[in-house]
Amino acid sequence: MRPPVEVSVFLLSLLGPGVLFTMNNIPALQEHLPILGMGMFVLGSVLLLLTLTVQHAKKVDPLFYVFAELTIGSMVGLTNALEQDKIISGFMDFYLQMGEPHLATAYAVMMSYWEVVHLILLLTVIHRMFAGKSYRSIGLLWAGSTIANQIVVVPGVFIGKYGSNIRPAFWRNVPFFLVPFWAASQLFSRPREMPILTADKITAEQKKSLLSRPADLLLTLLLLGAMALFVFRGFVVLDCPLDACFSYIYQYEPYLKDPVGFPRVMMLVYFFYAVPLVSILLYGLNTPGCSWMLDWTIFFAGAMAQTQWCHIGASLHSRTPFTYRAPADKRWLVIALNVLLAIVPGLLALRCRANPAYFMKPVTKGQTNDDKKKN
């Protein structure tokens, strides 16, 4: 009797910490090129084992191999977080010295803890994949989270204080940077499943003005507030000379000036990417028939949850120098503001999924809510 595929994948992901522990105790494997070579060897070996694991399946989605390989990275990330917080030891010392020293920063520690969420999402996707269930929405949630992580961390390493110390092992991030974009494109291009609603219900919902939809009105106001904060904090990290920017960075969020570079890159990502995306989502929230809202709100929710988790945690973590942590008298206000930024996109995604009639195109009368169709 074969174990479920997701169980097999989880067991294979444990090879990550095992390989780290082995390398940490064999000096010959702790040089720059052997570290990079061992990483490539492990990924190749796991790919072979995954092929053997699913050889009984008639057809295997190529995304399976991507998701399964990435579980190893998630497990390695969790190992790093636990070691940096001194819960375990003997796994990461050599890699921090010879591979990626930025993984010891507060931001990287919080990023590594978030890998638990990625691991759960990946295993859930794999389970649903082989159970014949839809996994597109969960996959988009993972894609948003992972892509947001990569576009902050990789540039952050280059422009921060670790940029002058890039080592060969860092380049193992190249496939981890590119593959999530490919996976996201595959997920977006696949048909979505959604309930078929009667034409009368869709028409009635889409005739309502914004004032007749109090939840949408509240979300609109919250998204406008989020956009204003994204723009303001973008000005702050760009060293805007306005007194308000100067006061904010010293009295509320000095973490934005941390020389590690990650908070600066994050605010710029919000400024140049989140602001346009929120503008598009506001359009979709107030324009009937924008079915793409069901996808992009999930993607955005994943991205904001990951980045805000890292930002909040790093600004409070003991590995962040005291001068860059949130001031004690403003701490709860700053935390509440950042938690709200993480929650609002999730609420928007839930609203779109719970009552999608406003975002659907009219369908033929006579169809029932219980039927399913693919757009």
C-alpha positions as CSV (number, residue, x, y, z in Angstrom):
1,M,0.0,0.0,0.0
2,R,1.5,3.3,-1.1
3,P,1.4,6.3,1.3
4,P,-0.4,9.4,0.0
5,V,1.8,11.5,-2.4
6,E,1.8,14.5,0.0
7,V,3.2,12.3,2.8
8,S,6.0,11.0,0.5
9,V,6.8,14.6,-0.5
10,F,6.9,15.7,3.1
11,L,9.3,12.9,4.0
12,L,11.5,13.8,1.0
13,S,11.6,17.4,2.2
14,L,13.3,16.2,5.4
15,L,16.3,15.6,3.3
16,G,17.0,19.3,3.4
17,P,17.8,19.6,7.2
18,G,19.6,16.2,7.0
19,V,21.9,17.4,4.2
20,L,22.6,20.7,6.1
21,F,23.5,18.8,9.3
22,T,25.9,16.5,7.3
23,M,27.6,19.4,5.5
24,N,27.9,21.3,8.8
25,N,30.0,18.4,10.1
26,I,32.2,17.7,7.0
27,P,34.7,20.6,6.4
28,A,35.4,19.5,2.9
29,L,31.8,20.3,1.9
30,Q,31.9,23.8,3.4
31,E,33.7,25.6,0.5
32,H,31.9,27.9,-1.9
33,L,31.6,25.7,-4.9
34,P,30.9,22.4,-3.0
35,I,28.0,24.2,-1.3
36,L,26.5,25.3,-4.6
37,G,27.2,21.8,-6.2
38,M,25.7,20.0,-3.3
39,G,22.5,22.1,-3.6
40,M,22.2,21.2,-7.3
41,F,22.9,17.6,-6.6
42,V,20.2,17.4,-3.9
43,L,17.6,19.0,-6.1
44,G,18.4,16.6,-8.9
45,S,18.3,13.6,-6.6
46,V,15.0,14.6,-5.2
47,L,13.6,15.1,-8.7
48,L,14.5,11.5,-9.5
49,L,12.9,10.2,-6.3
50,L,9.8,12.2,-7.1
51,T,9.6,10.6,-10.5
52,L,9.7,7.2,-8.8
53,T,7.1,8.2,-6.3
54,V,4.5,9.1,-8.9
55,Q,5.4,6.5,-11.5
56,H,2.1,4.8,-10.9
57,A,0.1,7.9,-11.9
58,K,-1.3,8.0,-15.4
59,K,-0.7,11.7,-15.8
60,V,1.3,14.1,-13.6
61,D,0.9,17.8,-13.7
62,P,4.3,19.4,-14.3
63,L,3.6,21.8,-11.4
64,F,3.8,18.8,-9.1
65,Y,7.5,18.7,-9.5
66,V,7.9,22.4,-8.9
67,F,5.8,22.3,-5.7
68,A,7.4,19.2,-4.4
69,E,11.0,20.5,-4.9
70,L,10.1,23.8,-3.2
71,T,9.0,21.9,0.0
72,I,12.7,21.3,0.5
73,G,13.4,25.0,0.5
74,S,10.5,25.5,3.0
75,M,12.0,22.9,5.3
76,V,15.5,24.5,5.1
77,G,13.9,27.9,5.8
78,L,12.2,26.6,9.0
79,T,15.5,25.0,10.1
80,N,17.2,28.4,9.7
81,A,14.6,30.2,11.7
82,L,14.8,27.7,14.6
83,E,18.6,27.8,14.6
84,Q,18.8,31.6,14.6
85,D,16.4,31.8,17.5
86,K,18.6,29.2,19.3
87,I,15.9,26.5,19.5
88,I,18.1,24.0,17.6
89,S,21.8,24.1,16.6
90,G,24.3,22.4,14.3
91,F,22.7,23.0,10.9
92,M,23.3,26.4,9.5
93,D,26.7,27.7,10.9
94,F,28.7,26.8,7.8
95,Y,26.1,28.2,5.4
96,L,25.9,31.5,7.1
97,Q,29.7,31.9,6.9
98,M,30.2,30.6,3.4
99,G,26.8,30.8,1.7
100,E,24.2,33.5,2.6
101,P,25.1,35.5,5.7
102,H,22.0,37.6,5.2
103,L,19.9,34.7,6.5
104,A,20.9,35.7,10.0
105,T,19.0,39.0,9.8
106,A,15.7,39.6,11.5
107,Y,13.9,39.9,8.2
108,A,15.3,36.6,7.0
109,V,14.4,34.9,10.2
110,M,10.8,36.0,9.9
111,M,10.8,35.0,6.2
112,S,12.1,31.6,7.2
113,Y,9.2,31.2,9.8
114,W,6.8,32.0,7.0
115,E,8.1,29.0,5.1
116,V,5.8,26.9,7.4
117,V,2.9,28.6,5.6
118,H,4.4,27.8,2.2
119,L,5.0,24.2,3.2
120,I,1.4,23.8,4.3
121,L,0.1,25.4,1.0
122,L,2.4,23.3,-1.1
123,L,1.4,20.0,0.6
124,T,-2.3,21.0,0.3
125,V,-1.9,21.7,-3.4
126,I,-0.2,18.3,-3.9
127,H,-3.0,16.6,-2.0
128,R,-5.7,18.2,-4.0
129,M,-3.8,17.6,-7.2
130,F,-3.8,13.8,-6.7
131,A,-7.3,13.8,-5.2
132,G,-8.7,15.3,-8.4
133,K,-9.8,18.5,-6.7
134,S,-9.2,22.1,-7.8
135,Y,-6.1,23.6,-6.4
136,R,-5.9,26.8,-8.5
137,S,-6.9,29.3,-5.8
138,I,-4.5,27.8,-3.2
139,G,-1.8,27.8,-5.8
140,L,-2.4,31.5,-6.5
141,L,-2.2,32.3,-2.8
142,W,1.1,30.5,-2.6
143,A,2.3,32.2,-5.8
144,G,1.5,35.7,-4.5
145,S,3.3,35.0,-1.2
146,T,6.4,33.4,-2.9
147,I,6.8,36.0,-5.6
148,A,6.5,38.9,-3.1
149,N,9.1,37.2,-1.0
150,Q,11.6,36.8,-3.9
151,I,11.2,40.4,-5.3
152,V,12.0,41.8,-1.9
153,V,14.8,39.5,-0.7
154,V,16.9,39.1,-3.9
155,P,17.2,42.9,-4.7
156,G,17.5,43.6,-0.9
157,V,20.6,41.5,-0.7
158,F,22.2,43.4,-3.6
159,I,21.4,47.0,-2.3
160,G,21.8,46.3,1.4
161,K,24.9,45.9,3.5
162,Y,25.4,42.3,2.2
163,G,25.6,43.4,-1.4
164,S,29.4,43.6,-1.3
165,N,29.7,40.0,-0.1
166,I,27.8,37.9,-2.6
167,R,29.0,34.4,-2.7
168,P,28.6,31.6,-5.2
169,A,25.9,29.8,-3.1
170,F,23.7,32.8,-3.4
171,W,23.1,32.0,-7.1
172,R,21.2,29.0,-6.1
173,N,18.4,31.5,-5.6
174,V,18.1,32.1,-9.4
175,P,15.8,29.1,-10.1
176,F,13.9,29.8,-6.9
177,F,13.4,33.4,-8.2
178,L,12.2,32.4,-11.7
179,V,10.2,29.3,-11.1
180,P,7.4,30.9,-9.1
181,F,6.7,33.3,-12.0
182,W,6.4,30.4,-14.4
183,A,4.2,28.5,-11.9
184,A,2.0,31.6,-11.5
185,S,1.6,32.0,-15.2
186,Q,0.5,28.4,-15.5
187,L,-2.1,28.9,-12.7
188,F,-3.5,32.1,-14.2
189,S,-3.8,30.5,-17.6
190,R,-5.9,27.7,-16.4
191,P,-9.7,27.9,-16.2
192,R,-11.2,28.8,-12.9
193,E,-14.2,27.0,-11.3
194,M,-17.0,29.1,-10.0
195,P,-20.7,28.6,-9.3
196,I,-23.3,29.4,-12.0
197,L,-25.8,31.9,-10.7
198,T,-29.1,32.8,-12.3
199,A,-29.1,35.8,-14.5
200,D,-31.6,37.5,-12.3
201,K,-29.4,37.3,-9.3
202,I,-26.3,38.5,-11.2
203,T,-28.3,41.4,-12.7
204,A,-29.7,42.4,-9.3
205,E,-26.3,42.4,-7.7
206,Q,-24.7,44.4,-10.4
207,K,-27.4,47.1,-10.4
208,K,-26.5,48.0,-6.8
209,S,-24.5,51.2,-6.4
210,L,-21.5,51.4,-4.1
211,L,-23.6,53.0,-1.4
212,S,-25.9,50.0,-1.5
213,R,-23.0,47.7,-0.9
214,P,-21.6,48.8,2.5
215,A,-19.0,46.0,2.6
216,D,-17.6,47.1,-0.7
217,L,-17.7,50.8,0.4
218,L,-15.7,50.0,3.5
219,L,-13.2,48.0,1.5
220,T,-12.9,50.8,-1.0
221,L,-12.1,53.3,1.7
222,L,-9.6,50.9,3.3
223,L,-7.8,50.2,0.0
224,L,-7.6,54.0,-0.7
225,G,-6.0,54.4,2.7
226,A,-3.6,51.6,2.0
227,M,-2.6,53.3,-1.3
228,A,-2.0,56.5,0.5
229,L,0.3,54.8,3.0
230,F,2.1,52.9,0.3
231,V,2.9,56.2,-1.5
232,F,3.8,58.0,1.7
233,R,6.2,55.3,2.9
234,G,7.7,55.2,-0.6
235,F,8.5,58.9,-0.3
236,V,10.0,58.2,3.2
237,V,12.5,55.6,1.9
238,L,13.4,57.8,-1.0
239,D,14.5,60.4,1.5
240,C,11.8,62.9,0.9
241,P,12.7,66.2,2.8
242,L,9.2,66.8,4.0
243,D,8.9,67.2,7.8
244,A,6.2,64.5,7.9
245,C,8.5,62.0,6.3
246,F,11.4,62.9,8.6
247,S,9.1,62.6,11.7
248,Y,7.6,59.3,10.6
249,I,10.9,57.5,10.0
250,Y,12.4,58.6,13.4
251,Q,9.3,58.5,15.5
252,Y,7.3,55.7,14.1
253,E,9.2,53.3,11.8
254,P,12.9,53.7,12.1
255,Y,13.2,50.1,10.8
256,L,12.7,51.6,7.3
257,K,16.3,52.9,7.6
258,D,17.8,49.5,8.6
259,P,20.9,49.1,6.4
260,V,20.1,45.4,5.6
261,G,18.0,46.9,2.7
262,F,15.0,44.7,2.9
263,P,12.5,47.2,4.4
264,R,13.6,49.8,1.8
265,V,13.1,47.4,-1.1
266,M,9.7,46.4,0.3
267,M,8.4,50.0,0.5
268,L,9.6,50.6,-3.1
269,V,7.8,47.4,-4.3
270,Y,4.7,48.7,-2.6
271,F,5.2,52.1,-4.2
272,F,5.8,50.9,-7.8
273,Y,3.8,47.7,-7.9
274,A,1.2,47.5,-5.1
275,V,-0.2,51.0,-5.8
276,P,-1.0,50.2,-9.5
277,L,-2.4,46.8,-8.5
278,V,-4.6,48.3,-5.8
279,S,-5.8,50.9,-8.3
280,I,-6.8,48.1,-10.7
281,L,-8.5,46.2,-7.9
282,L,-10.5,49.3,-6.9
283,Y,-11.7,49.5,-10.5
284,G,-12.7,45.9,-10.4
285,L,-14.5,46.3,-7.1
286,N,-16.6,49.1,-8.6
287,T,-17.1,47.8,-12.1
288,P,-19.5,44.8,-12.7
289,G,-18.3,41.7,-14.5
290,C,-14.6,41.8,-13.7
291,S,-14.2,38.1,-13.1
292,W,-10.4,38.4,-12.9
293,M,-10.9,39.9,-9.4
294,L,-11.4,36.4,-8.1
295,D,-7.8,35.5,-9.1
296,W,-5.9,38.7,-8.5
297,T,-7.3,39.4,-5.0
298,I,-6.1,36.0,-3.9
299,F,-2.7,36.6,-5.4
300,F,-2.5,40.1,-3.7
301,A,-3.7,38.7,-0.4
302,G,-0.8,36.1,-0.3
303,A,1.7,38.8,-1.2
304,M,0.6,41.2,1.5
305,A,0.4,38.6,4.2
306,Q,3.9,37.4,3.6
307,T,5.6,40.8,3.3
308,Q,3.7,42.3,6.3
309,W,4.5,39.3,8.4
310,C,8.2,39.8,7.7
311,H,8.1,43.5,8.1
312,I,6.2,43.5,11.4
313,G,8.3,40.7,12.9
314,A,11.6,42.1,11.8
315,S,10.8,45.5,13.2
316,L,10.3,43.9,16.6
317,H,12.9,41.1,16.5
318,S,15.9,41.1,18.8
319,R,18.2,40.7,15.9
320,T,17.3,44.1,14.7
321,P,19.5,46.8,16.3
322,F,17.6,48.6,19.0
323,T,17.8,52.0,17.2
324,Y,15.8,50.5,14.3
325,R,13.1,48.9,16.3
326,A,9.6,50.4,16.6
327,P,9.7,52.9,19.5
328,A,7.9,51.7,22.7
329,D,5.4,54.6,22.8
330,K,4.4,54.1,19.2
331,R,4.8,50.4,18.9
332,W,1.1,49.3,19.1
333,L,0.0,52.0,16.7
334,V,2.6,50.9,14.1
335,I,1.7,47.2,14.7
336,A,-2.0,47.9,14.3
337,L,-1.4,49.9,11.1
338,N,0.8,47.1,9.5
339,V,-1.6,44.3,10.6
340,L,-4.4,46.2,8.9
341,L,-2.4,46.3,5.7
342,A,-2.0,42.6,5.9
343,I,-5.7,41.9,6.7
344,V,-7.5,44.2,4.2
345,P,-6.3,42.3,1.0
346,G,-7.4,39.0,2.7
347,L,-10.8,40.5,3.4
348,L,-11.2,41.7,-0.2
349,A,-10.3,38.2,-1.4
350,L,-12.8,36.6,0.9
351,R,-15.5,39.0,-0.2
352,C,-14.9,38.2,-3.8
353,R,-15.1,34.4,-3.2
354,A,-18.0,34.5,-0.8
355,N,-20.3,36.5,-3.1
356,P,-19.0,36.5,-6.7
357,A,-22.2,37.5,-8.4
358,Y,-21.0,41.1,-8.9
359,F,-17.9,40.0,-10.7
360,M,-19.6,37.4,-13.1
361,K,-20.8,37.9,-16.6
362,P,-24.6,37.3,-17.0
363,V,-25.6,33.8,-17.8
364,T,-28.7,32.1,-19.3
365,K,-31.8,32.0,-17.1
366,G,-32.8,28.7,-15.6
367,Q,-29.4,27.6,-14.4
368,T,-29.0,26.8,-10.7
369,N,-26.6,27.8,-8.0
370,D,-25.5,24.2,-7.6
371,D,-24.2,23.7,-11.1
372,K,-20.6,24.4,-12.0
373,K,-18.9,25.9,-15.0
374,K,-15.5,26.9,-16.1
375,N,-14.9,30.4,-17.3
